[in-house]
Amino acid sequence: MLDQAPCGLVQTDAQGLLRRVNLAFCQWLGYSPGELVGQRKFQDLLTTGCRIFHHTHSLRLLQLQGSVSEVRVQMLRKDGQLLPMLLNARRHAPHGEKVDEYALFVAQDRDKYEKELVKARTKLEAMVAHAHELQAQASDRAMFAEQMVGIVSHDLRNPIMAVLMSAELLGKGSLTPDQSEVLAYILRAGDRASRLIANLLDLTQARLGSGLSVSPASMDLHSAVAGAVQELSQVYPDRVLRHVQQGHGRCTADADRLAQLVGNLVSNAMAYGEPGAPVVVTSTREDAFFSLSVQNRGLPIPADIMDGLFERMVRSCDQVSNARSVGLGLFIVSEIAKAHGGTVSVASTLEEGTVFTVVIPQAPKT
């Protein structure tokens, strides 16, 4: 029955001399029982490294606690090949003489499996390290690109301002109707370019700094919005732009940033709204907040892009025209609202049109 056991069974004396071996152990190592029993020591069948470990670890545990389990060893076959095995052992003295009994199990498949696991883990770690390296490189490239955008945008401001000032000076002279029309086109294009540069600079500041800077001060909300609407009416002479005032006008905010906010929302409404419908700008002052909203008619914004509408480089639709920006306007609006401690939201339906609303809290009157 021991010869038919599905494991190798060995008995040795206290010095390791083989006293009994079953047939499975002999067949695995390529020996006959006569070549092992009384002829060889168990440790002689181990590789040099395993022999040292067996002497310093396994035998000490057998002496201290009487047993060891699941010890990995490399056995030497008669033909010189290595055979990985797992070893369990116990020491006892049935007739007053100490003997060690071993049960050994072939671990070739387990050894292959563990090697494959180590190989797969090493490959995965290399892939993760490579991914981290690529991510770091992409982050560096993105930061460099944003820095370059900021630098180029800053350097473009002076020539754009020179073009606008020159165009304004030419407008003071005597011009033919065709010249006046061309000059108006130059002024509108220059104003668009100036606003785009401002948005790019704000993007750089928001991304690389701690957000947009604002300088809140006491101001008249309705007057500031009315002035911005009047300037925008000159930029869009063929469109109807209305301003609605609600409540008293005193508030605390950055007037220049609010004008920029209104300009971006109106530009978005002009670009994506129904061409023949009016765009309505509403400034509202309540006790604990003030709000600015811009409404335009037209097709509603698709639901699948509503959540990411205020991220940079996102458009309200896939159509592009010369009047449409690179997708920074709403991102800048969101950043201006955040800088004031406020929020921006959008509602878009076919019946009511699209309404962007910015709400900025104010200290209530005492």
C-alpha positions as CSV (number, residue, x, y, z in Angstrom):
1,M,0.0,0.0,0.0
2,L,2.9,2.4,0.7
3,D,4.4,1.7,-2.7
4,Q,1.1,2.6,-4.3
5,A,0.7,5.9,-2.4
6,P,0.5,9.0,-4.6
7,C,3.5,10.6,-2.9
8,G,7.1,9.7,-2.0
9,L,7.5,8.2,1.5
10,V,10.9,8.0,3.2
11,Q,12.1,7.0,6.6
12,T,15.6,7.8,7.9
13,D,17.5,7.5,11.1
14,A,18.6,10.5,13.1
15,Q,21.7,11.0,10.9
16,G,19.6,11.0,7.7
17,L,20.5,7.5,6.5
18,L,17.7,6.1,4.4
19,R,16.0,3.1,6.1
20,R,12.8,2.8,4.0
21,V,11.6,4.2,0.7
22,N,8.5,3.5,-1.2
23,L,8.3,2.7,-4.9
24,A,7.0,6.1,-6.0
25,F,10.0,7.9,-4.5
26,C,12.4,5.5,-6.2
27,Q,10.7,5.9,-9.6
28,W,10.6,9.7,-9.4
29,L,14.4,9.8,-8.7
30,G,15.3,6.9,-11.0
31,Y,16.8,4.7,-8.3
32,S,16.1,1.2,-7.2
33,P,15.4,0.6,-3.5
34,G,18.6,-1.3,-3.1
35,E,20.6,1.8,-4.3
36,L,19.1,4.0,-1.6
37,V,18.2,2.0,1.6
38,G,21.3,1.8,3.8
39,Q,23.4,3.3,1.0
40,R,22.5,7.0,0.8
41,K,21.5,9.8,3.2
42,F,18.5,11.8,2.5
43,Q,20.5,15.1,2.4
44,D,22.7,13.6,-0.3
45,L,19.8,13.6,-2.7
46,L,19.3,17.4,-2.3
47,T,21.1,20.2,-4.2
48,T,23.8,22.1,-2.4
49,G,21.6,25.0,-1.5
50,C,18.8,22.8,-0.3
51,R,21.2,20.7,1.6
52,I,22.4,23.7,3.6
53,F,18.8,24.9,4.2
54,H,17.8,21.4,5.3
55,H,20.6,21.3,7.8
56,T,20.1,24.8,9.2
57,H,16.3,25.0,9.0
58,S,14.4,21.7,8.6
59,L,16.5,19.6,10.9
60,R,16.5,22.3,13.6
61,L,12.7,22.5,13.4
62,L,12.4,18.8,13.6
63,Q,14.5,18.9,16.7
64,L,12.6,21.8,18.3
65,Q,9.0,21.1,17.4
66,G,9.0,17.6,15.9
67,S,7.7,18.5,12.4
68,V,8.0,20.7,9.4
69,S,5.6,21.2,6.5
70,E,5.5,22.6,3.0
71,V,9.2,23.0,2.6
72,R,10.2,23.5,-1.0
73,V,13.3,21.5,-2.0
74,Q,15.1,20.5,-5.2
75,M,15.9,16.8,-5.4
76,L,18.7,15.3,-7.6
77,R,17.6,12.6,-9.9
78,K,20.0,9.8,-10.8
79,D,20.4,11.2,-14.3
80,G,21.4,14.6,-12.8
81,Q,18.2,16.4,-13.5
82,L,16.5,18.5,-10.9
83,L,13.0,17.6,-9.5
84,P,11.1,20.3,-7.5
85,M,9.3,18.8,-4.6
86,L,7.3,19.9,-1.4
87,L,8.3,18.2,1.8
88,N,6.5,17.4,5.0
89,A,8.4,15.7,7.8
90,R,8.0,14.6,11.4
91,R,10.3,13.0,14.0
92,H,9.3,10.4,16.6
93,A,10.8,7.5,18.5
94,P,8.6,4.4,18.3
95,H,11.0,2.0,20.0
96,G,13.3,4.5,21.8
97,E,15.2,5.2,18.5
98,K,14.7,8.6,16.8
99,V,13.5,8.3,13.2
100,D,12.5,10.9,10.6
101,E,9.6,10.3,8.2
102,Y,9.1,12.3,5.1
103,A,6.3,12.7,2.6
104,L,7.3,14.3,-0.7
105,F,5.1,15.7,-3.5
106,V,6.3,16.5,-7.0
107,A,5.8,20.3,-7.6
108,Q,6.8,20.6,-11.3
109,D,3.4,22.0,-12.4
110,R,3.3,24.3,-9.4
111,D,6.8,25.5,-10.1
112,K,5.9,26.3,-13.7
113,Y,2.8,28.1,-12.5
114,E,4.7,30.2,-9.9
115,K,7.4,31.1,-12.5
116,E,4.6,32.2,-14.9
117,L,3.1,34.3,-12.1
118,V,6.5,35.9,-11.4
119,K,7.0,36.5,-15.1
120,A,3.5,38.0,-15.5
121,R,4.0,40.2,-12.4
122,T,7.4,41.5,-13.7
123,K,5.8,42.2,-17.1
124,L,2.9,44.0,-15.4
125,E,5.2,46.1,-13.2
126,A,7.2,47.1,-16.3
127,M,4.0,48.1,-18.1
128,V,2.8,50.1,-15.1
129,A,6.2,51.9,-14.9
130,H,6.1,52.6,-18.6
131,A,2.6,53.9,-18.3
132,H,3.6,56.2,-15.4
133,E,6.6,57.4,-17.5
134,L,4.3,58.2,-20.4
135,Q,1.8,59.9,-18.1
136,A,4.6,62.1,-16.7
137,Q,5.8,62.9,-20.2
138,A,2.3,63.8,-21.3
139,S,1.9,66.0,-18.2
140,D,5.1,67.8,-18.9
141,R,4.2,68.3,-22.5
142,A,0.7,69.6,-21.5
143,M,2.2,72.0,-19.0
144,F,4.8,73.2,-21.5
145,A,2.0,73.7,-24.1
146,E,-0.1,75.7,-21.7
147,Q,3.0,77.8,-20.8
148,M,3.6,78.5,-24.4
149,V,0.0,79.4,-25.0
150,G,0.3,81.9,-22.1
151,I,3.5,83.4,-23.4
152,V,2.3,83.7,-27.0
153,S,-1.0,85.1,-26.0
154,H,0.7,87.7,-23.8
155,D,3.0,88.7,-26.7
156,L,0.0,89.0,-29.1
157,R,-1.8,91.5,-27.0
158,N,0.4,94.5,-28.1
159,P,0.1,94.0,-31.8
160,I,-3.7,93.5,-31.6
161,M,-4.1,96.6,-29.5
162,A,-2.0,98.5,-32.1
163,V,-4.3,97.3,-34.9
164,L,-7.4,98.4,-32.9
165,M,-6.0,101.8,-32.0
166,S,-4.9,102.4,-35.6
167,A,-8.4,101.4,-36.9
168,E,-10.1,103.8,-34.4
169,L,-7.8,106.6,-35.6
170,L,-8.6,105.9,-39.2
171,G,-12.3,106.0,-38.3
172,K,-12.0,109.6,-37.2
173,G,-11.1,110.7,-40.7
174,S,-13.2,111.0,-43.9
175,L,-14.0,107.6,-45.3
176,T,-16.1,106.2,-48.1
177,P,-18.9,103.8,-47.3
178,D,-16.8,100.9,-48.5
179,Q,-13.9,102.0,-46.3
180,S,-16.2,102.4,-43.3
181,E,-17.5,98.9,-43.8
182,V,-14.0,97.4,-44.0
183,L,-12.9,99.4,-41.0
184,A,-15.9,98.1,-39.0
185,Y,-15.0,94.6,-40.0
186,I,-11.4,95.2,-38.8
187,L,-12.6,96.5,-35.5
188,R,-15.0,93.5,-34.9
189,A,-12.3,91.0,-35.9
190,G,-9.7,92.7,-33.6
191,D,-12.2,92.8,-30.7
192,R,-12.8,89.0,-31.2
193,A,-9.1,88.4,-31.3
194,S,-8.5,90.5,-28.2
195,R,-11.2,88.6,-26.3
196,L,-9.8,85.2,-27.4
197,I,-6.3,86.2,-26.2
198,A,-7.8,87.3,-22.9
199,N,-9.5,83.9,-22.6
200,L,-6.2,82.1,-23.4
201,L,-4.4,84.1,-20.7
202,D,-7.1,83.3,-18.2
203,L,-6.9,79.6,-19.1
204,T,-3.2,79.6,-18.4
205,Q,-3.7,81.4,-15.1
206,A,-6.4,79.0,-14.1
207,R,-4.5,75.9,-15.0
208,L,-1.0,76.8,-13.8
209,G,-2.0,79.2,-11.0
210,S,-4.5,79.0,-8.2
211,G,-7.4,80.1,-10.3
212,L,-8.5,83.4,-11.8
213,S,-7.7,86.5,-9.8
214,V,-10.5,89.0,-9.0
215,S,-10.6,92.4,-7.3
216,P,-14.1,92.7,-5.8
217,A,-15.3,96.3,-5.0
218,S,-18.5,98.1,-4.5
219,M,-20.2,98.6,-7.9
220,D,-23.5,99.1,-9.7
221,L,-24.4,95.8,-11.2
222,H,-27.0,97.1,-13.7
223,S,-24.7,99.9,-15.0
224,A,-21.8,97.5,-15.5
225,V,-23.9,95.0,-17.4
226,A,-25.6,97.8,-19.5
227,G,-22.1,99.1,-20.5
228,A,-21.0,95.6,-21.5
229,V,-24.3,95.0,-23.5
230,Q,-23.8,98.3,-25.3
231,E,-20.3,97.4,-26.4
232,L,-21.4,93.9,-27.5
233,S,-24.2,95.5,-29.6
234,Q,-21.5,97.1,-31.6
235,V,-19.7,93.8,-32.0
236,Y,-23.0,92.2,-33.2
237,P,-24.7,95.0,-35.1
238,D,-27.0,92.6,-37.0
239,R,-28.4,90.9,-33.9
240,V,-30.9,92.0,-31.3
241,L,-29.4,92.2,-27.8
242,R,-31.6,93.2,-24.8
243,H,-30.8,94.0,-21.2
244,V,-33.4,93.4,-18.4
245,Q,-32.7,94.8,-14.9
246,Q,-34.3,93.5,-11.7
247,G,-33.9,94.8,-8.2
248,H,-31.4,97.5,-6.9
249,G,-28.0,97.5,-8.5
250,R,-25.4,97.8,-5.7
251,C,-23.2,94.8,-5.1
252,T,-19.6,93.7,-4.5
253,A,-17.8,92.1,-7.4
254,D,-15.0,92.6,-10.0
255,A,-16.7,94.8,-12.7
256,D,-14.1,93.9,-15.4
257,R,-14.5,90.2,-14.7
258,L,-18.3,90.5,-14.8
259,A,-18.1,92.3,-18.2
260,Q,-15.9,89.5,-19.5
261,L,-18.4,86.9,-18.1
262,V,-21.3,88.6,-19.9
263,G,-19.2,88.9,-23.1
264,N,-18.4,85.2,-23.1
265,L,-22.0,84.2,-22.5
266,V,-23.3,86.6,-25.2
267,S,-20.7,85.4,-27.7
268,N,-21.8,81.8,-27.0
269,A,-25.5,82.7,-27.4
270,M,-24.7,84.5,-30.7
271,A,-22.7,81.6,-32.0
272,Y,-25.2,78.8,-31.2
273,G,-28.6,80.6,-30.9
274,E,-31.2,81.1,-33.5
275,P,-29.9,84.0,-35.8
276,G,-33.1,85.9,-36.0
277,A,-34.1,85.6,-32.3
278,P,-33.1,88.2,-29.7
279,V,-30.5,87.4,-27.0
280,V,-31.7,88.6,-23.5
281,V,-29.2,89.5,-20.7
282,T,-30.8,89.8,-17.3
283,S,-29.1,91.2,-14.2
284,T,-30.9,90.5,-10.9
285,R,-30.1,91.7,-7.4
286,E,-31.5,90.0,-4.4
287,D,-30.7,90.4,-0.7
288,A,-28.3,87.5,-0.4
289,F,-27.0,87.2,-4.0
290,F,-27.0,88.7,-7.5
291,S,-27.4,86.8,-10.7
292,L,-26.6,87.2,-14.4
293,S,-28.4,85.2,-17.0
294,V,-28.2,85.1,-20.8
295,Q,-31.0,83.5,-22.8
296,N,-31.1,82.6,-26.5
297,R,-33.6,80.7,-28.7
298,G,-32.8,77.8,-30.9
299,L,-32.2,74.0,-30.7
300,P,-31.5,72.7,-27.1
301,I,-28.1,71.6,-26.1
302,P,-27.7,67.8,-26.5
303,A,-28.1,66.0,-23.2
304,D,-24.9,64.0,-23.6
305,I,-22.6,67.0,-23.4
306,M,-24.4,69.0,-20.7
307,D,-22.3,67.6,-17.9
308,G,-19.0,68.6,-19.4
309,L,-20.2,71.9,-20.9
310,F,-18.0,74.1,-18.6
311,E,-14.8,72.1,-19.2
312,R,-12.2,73.7,-21.4
313,M,-12.2,72.9,-25.2
314,V,-15.8,71.8,-25.1
315,R,-18.4,73.2,-27.6
316,S,-22.1,73.3,-27.4
317,C,-22.4,71.4,-30.7
318,D,-20.1,69.9,-33.3
319,Q,-20.8,72.7,-35.9
320,V,-18.0,75.2,-36.4
321,S,-18.1,78.6,-38.0
322,N,-15.8,81.6,-38.1
323,A,-17.7,83.3,-35.3
324,R,-17.2,80.4,-32.9
325,S,-14.3,80.2,-30.4
326,V,-12.0,77.3,-29.5
327,G,-14.2,76.3,-26.6
328,L,-12.8,78.4,-23.8
329,G,-15.6,80.9,-23.2
330,L,-17.8,78.8,-20.9
331,F,-14.8,77.4,-19.0
332,I,-13.7,81.0,-18.3
333,V,-17.3,81.9,-17.2
334,S,-17.1,79.0,-14.7
335,E,-13.8,80.1,-13.4
336,I,-15.0,83.7,-12.9
337,A,-18.0,82.4,-11.0
338,K,-15.8,80.2,-8.8
339,A,-13.4,83.1,-8.2
340,H,-16.4,85.1,-6.8
341,G,-17.6,82.1,-4.7
342,G,-20.5,81.6,-7.1
343,T,-21.9,78.9,-9.4
344,V,-23.0,78.7,-13.0
345,S,-25.8,76.5,-14.4
346,V,-27.6,75.9,-17.7
347,A,-31.1,75.0,-18.7
348,S,-31.9,74.2,-22.3
349,T,-35.3,73.3,-23.8
350,L,-36.9,73.8,-27.1
351,E,-39.7,75.9,-25.5
352,E,-37.7,78.2,-23.3
353,G,-34.4,78.2,-25.2
354,T,-31.0,78.0,-23.6
355,V,-30.4,80.0,-20.4
356,F,-27.0,80.3,-18.7
357,T,-27.3,81.6,-15.1
358,V,-24.5,82.8,-12.8
359,V,-25.3,83.2,-9.1
360,I,-22.9,85.0,-6.9
361,P,-23.6,85.2,-3.1
362,Q,-23.5,88.6,-1.3
363,A,-23.5,89.5,2.3
364,P,-27.2,90.2,3.3
365,K,-28.0,93.7,4.4
366,T,-28.2,94.2,8.2
